[in-house]
Amino acid sequence: MKSNFKTIAAIFSAALAFYLIAYYAIEHRRTRSGPWRVSFVQTDSNQPALRIDQNALAITNVQIVFSNVVFPTDAQTAAIAFARPKPVPFEIPWGECVFMDTTFQPGTVVLKISGHEIQLLPRVLTIDQQEHPWRSNEQIILSPAITNKTPEMSEQGEL
């Protein structure tokens, strides 16, 4: 009876040790690159801008400037690290996050701000479904988005 208990305890201890080692190894692999860091800032000319950083990918100080757009002044210096998943969509200072997959960081983050869709991917930045290669210290200027669409006409020429 005593040796049976020792055998069960040894098997349980080995399984627990294997589980803990595997868990921490997977967790380290999942988070080793770190999250996307997005700051909501003002440029030198007082235009609102997103500053995007991702240190593991050597992406630093990529700015997306929103020209001729005014955002609330209470959120002009906010910063978000997209490290933990949350249900989407959720509010961010100047818009909303509509998609976030941070299973393996940095992952994918999609933001809707001022009528523009901004997608952060490790391979490329997309703005309104147009790819832009990552270049540190780059400044991308966005014009206000045109959001009102013209109604389509039917075959009879009616709106």
C-alpha positions, 0 to 999 in steps of 0.5 A: 500500500505504501509503495503504491502511494509513492508511485502515484505521488511520483507520477503526479509530481512528474505530471505536474512538473511537466505541465508547469514547464510546458505552460511557462515555455509556451507562455514565454514563446507567446509573449517574448516579442511584446505587444504593439504600443500605440500612443495618441499624441500631438505633432509639433504642428498640433495635429493629432497622431498615432505613434506606433512602436514594437521593439522586437520588430525594430519598429519605432516612432512610426507616426500616422498624422490625422490632418484637419481632424480635431479629437477630444483634448482629454485623450491627447497623450494616452498610450495603449499596449495591446498585450492582453486580449479583450472582447472587441469592439472596444473604445480607444481614445479616438475611435475603436479597436475592431479586431485584436489577435494577440495570441502570439505577440505582437499579433494583429490589431485593427483600429477604426479612427476617423473613418480610417481602418488601420491594421497593425501586422508584424509584416506590414502596416495597412491603412484603408486596405493599402499596404505600407512597409514598416519604416521607423521614424516614418510619418504618414499623413492621412486626409479626412476620410470621405464617409458619405457614399452617393446612393446607387441608381437602379436600372430604371434611373431611380435612386 
